[in-house]
Amino acid sequence: MNASLTGREGRPAVLVSAAALAPEAVAMLQQAGYAVITTSAYPSESELLDAVREHRPVALLHRQGHINGAVLDAAGPGLRVVARHGAGIDGIDVAAAKARGVTVTRAAGANSRAVAEHSWALLLAVLKDLPSIGAGMAGGLWEKTSRHTRDAEGRTIGVVGYGAIGSKVARYAEAFGMPVLAYDPYLPGDGLPGPGERVGALTDLLARSDVLSLHCPLSAETRGMIGAAEFARLPKGALLVNAARGGIVNEAALLESLDSGHIAGAGLDVFETEPLPHESALRRHPKVIATPHIAANTPRGAVGMAAGAADCIIQVLAGREPALKGAIVTLGEKTPLAIGHAA
């Protein structure tokens, strides 16, 4: 069911594809003259179609669900902007938006600190077997002399994707005394803007990494990038951390590698299907720590993403550049900003 957070009163609408938006972002949009309408959580295509037909938004603020060509068409000719609440744009058909003259933006970097910290929380929890040890304590065990965990120092971490998040993960790794390898074919230049050794091929990084930490976007190129062959190339006993996108990892191959013992543990915040089905083995696997795509959900992270998306809408519709660097994914010809660029 759609809900208005600000009251319509004849104002142009911004439709949020989720049940809520940070109050700070709602206030920004309201002060700029927009009404803010929400859907339910994880809206279906049918719900999105009904919502855009009813409200005819000038902008979609995308949090959940999928924005495809059918949704863009149903919104009508007044739609100007699709603003992503966060950095990943795999839930938006960017090509369809571009073909329809609609600008797509993202809140690039707004949640990088929160996601990097969560990645490290997952890594340390897996590295030190904390859930298992905690369960033992709750069950009455005292494993002081019968249990060993793993050292972080000296263990090599392979970071795939060396952007705002991956580079922070690398800096944390350096502080822990972990050698860093980095693979990012889209990073300009030859070196790295932070600690680590740049590796030219993913296969080389895998062969040398005790920990594989994923921080790349989901695209046609990266979908299923880490599968059975890639897990086999990692050293026996390696760990996986994925706080990027679930579709990057073949989950069936991961489960097989965990069950065989080749992969010793995994910390996962993202999944191929979200919400993660109740029956998924990843929910209760003894070698997996799973969290519900919550890495960015700190007060600063959530507000940063929401405010970043709101600023993109406000600025683009006013013919100005968004405050966040790298926010514009594709500039649609129908927006005032594009018209200003053409002039």
N, C-alpha and C positions, 0 to 999 in steps of 0.2 A: 504494500500500500504506500502511495506517495504521501509525503508530509512536507508542509511548508515550514521552514525554520524562521522565516522573516516576514511572512505575509506577502501576498502577491501585489495587490493594490495597483495593478496595471504596469508594474515594472517589468523589464526584461528578465527572463528566468535563467538561472544557472542550475542545471540538474546534476545532482551528485549521485553516482551509481554505488550507493551504500546507504546504510541506515543512519549514519551520523557523520558530522564533520566538526573539526575542532572549533570551539566558539570564537577563537581569535580570527580564523579564516572567514567564518560566517559574518563577523563584524566588519571585516575588510570589504567583503562583497556588498554588504548592506550599505555601508557608507559610500560605496562607489555607485549605488543606485540600482543594485540587482536584487531580485528575490531568489532565495535559495530553497530548492526543492530536493528532497531525498527520496530514494527508493527503499526497498527492504534490503537486508544484507544479502550479498551474492545474488543479485537479480538475474533472472532468466532472460533470454532474448525476448520472450513474449512480454514480460513486464517492462523491459526497456522500450520496446516498440510502443506499448500503450502509453508509457510516461512521456516519451518525446512527442507523440501525436497530440497528447492532451496539453502539454505545456509549451511546445514549440520553443525550446531553449535557444539562446544565442551562444551558449557554451555548455559543454559537458565536462564535469570534473570527475575523472575516472578513478575509482578506487577498486571496485570489484565488478565481476561480470566481463562481458566482451563487447567491445564497440566495433561492429562490422559494417559493411556497406549497407545492409538492410536498415540498421539503426540510423545511420547517417542520412539515408534517403527519407526515412519516416520523420526525421526531425524537421524536414522542410528547408527551404532556401535561406532561412534566417540564421541557421547554425554557422558559426564562424570559427569556433575554437574547441578542440578537445584537449584538456589539460590533465596530465597524468599526476596523480597524488603519489609521488615517488619517482624513481629513476627508470624502472623497467617498463617497457612499452609493448611487451608481448601480448597484452590484452587489447591492444588497439590495432586495427587494420590501417596501418600508416599509408599504404599504397592507395587504399580506397579513399582515405581522407584527402590525400594529395590530388587524386583525380577529381574530387568534388570541390576543390578550392578551399578546403578547411585546414586551418593551422593546427598542428599538433605540438604540444610542449610537454616538458617533464620537469620535475623538481630535482634536477640533477645536483647531487652532493648534499642535499638537505638532511639526509638521514645517515650519512656515511659513518659518522662517529658511532652512532647507536648500533648499526649493523656490524661494524668492525668489533666493537666490544662484545656483542652477542656471539659472534663467530669465535672469539677467544674464550668466552664462557663455555661454549659447547666443546671446544678443543680441550680445555683444561679438565672439564668434567669427564670426557672420554679418556683422556690421557691418564687421569688418576683414578678411574673406575669409581667415581663418587656415587652414582646411583646404587651400584651393587653393594658398595661398602656401607652406604646409608641404610639400605634395606637389611643388611646383616645386623647392624646396630639395633634397628627397630625390632628385629627378631630375636635379640638377646645375645648375639655373637660378640666376641671381642677378639679381632683378628690381628692383634698387634704383631705377633711373631710368625703368623702363618700366611701373611698376605704381603705381596710386593706390588707396587704400581710402576709407572714409567717416569723417566726423567724427561724434562723439556729441553734443557741445555744440551747442545750437541746434536739434537735431532733435526734433520733437515726438513724444512717446510717448502713445498712447492705451491706458489700462488699463481692461479690462472685468472688473469684479468687484473691489471695493475693501475686501475683508476682510483677514484676517491676512496673507495672502500679497501681494495686490495693493497694500496700503498700504506694505509693505516695499519692493516694486519701485518704487513712486513715490518713496520716500525715497532710494533708490539713484539714481534718475533725476535727482532734484534735485541730488544731489552731483556728477553729471556735467554739470550745466548744461543739462538737457533740460526744456523745458516739458512739464507733465503735464496730460493730460485724463483724466477718470475718468467711467465710466458704470456705475452700479449702482442699479437701480430699487428694490432692497430695503434700501438703506442708509437708516436713519432720519434725519430732519431734512433740512435744505436744503444744508448745507455738507459738508465732508470732515473726518475726524479726522486729517488729514495733508496733505501738500503737493498742490497741483494745483487745477485748475478743474473743477467738477462740470458735466457735460453731461447734458441731459435726454433726449436721443434718441441711440440708437446711430448712426443715419445721420449726425448732425452730428459725432460723434466720428470716424467713419471718414473723412469728407471732410477732416479737419484733421490726421490722424495719419500721420507718416512711419514710425512703428513701431506695430504692433498687438500688445499683450501680453494674453493671455487668462488669467484667474484666477477664472472663475465655475464653479459646479457644473454637471454634466450633468443635465438634467431634460427633461421633455417640451417645455418652453418653449425651452430652449437647444440641443436636438439639431438639428444642421444649421444653426445660427444664422449661421455664416459660410460663405457659398456664393458662387456666381458674381457675384450682384448686389452683395454686400458687398465682394468683392475689387475689382470694377470701380469702386466708390465711393472706395476708397483712392487716394491720389495715386500716379502712376506711379513705380516704384522703391521703393515701400514694402516694409517687412520684417514678417514674422510670427513671433511667438514663442508657442508653445502648450505650457505645462506644466500645463494644467488637466485636460481630458479630450479624447480624440481625437474623440468623437462630436460635439463642438461645431463642428468644421470638416468641410466637405464635401471629402474628399481629392481626388476627381476634379476639382472646380473649382479647388482649389489647384494641382494639377499643370498644368492648362490655363493658369492665370495665371502660373505660373513659366515655362512653355514660351514664352508670348507675350512675356515680358519685363516685363509690367505689375507683377508682384511680383518683386522683385530677389533675395529669399532668405527662407528659413524655418528656424527652429530649433525642432525638435519633440521632445518627450519622451514624447508620448502619441499613440495611434493608434486608429482606429475598431475595428480588430481587434488584439488582443494575445494572445500575441506577434505582432509584425508579420510577415505572411507573407514567406517568403524571396524570393518573386518580386516583391514590392512595389517599384514604381519609386521610392518614397520612401527606400528603403535606399541607393540609389546615385545619386540625382539630384545633378548638380553644384552646384545651388543650395540644397541641403538639408543641414543638419546634424541627424542623427537619433541619439537616445539611447534606451535601452530602458526607459522609465518608471522612471528611476533618480534623479530629482531629489531625492527624500527620503532616499536611501540614503547618508547620512553616519552616522558613529557616534552623534552626538547625535540626528539625525533618526530613525534606525531605532529606537533605544532609546526615544526620546520617544513614538513612535507605539505601540510594543508595550506599554510601561509604562502609557501612557494608556488603551489598550484593556483591559489587565488590571485597572487600577484601577476602570474602569467596571463590569466584571463583579463584582469583589469588593464594591464599595460598593453597587451596586444590589441584589445578592442579600442584602446585610446590612441593607437598608432605609435606606441613607444616600445622600446626593448625591455624585456623582463629583467629584473634585478639579478637573477641567478645566471651565472656563466654557463653557456651550453644548453640553455633551457629550450631553445627552438629546435625541434626535430625536423619539421618541414613547415615552410611558410606558405599558407594558402593564399591564393590570389584574391579571395573575397574579403580579407581582413584589412582594416585601416592601416596596420603596420606594413603590409605588403604594398598597399597603394602608395604609402609614403616612400617606401624603398624604390618603387618604380619611378616616382616623380624625381 
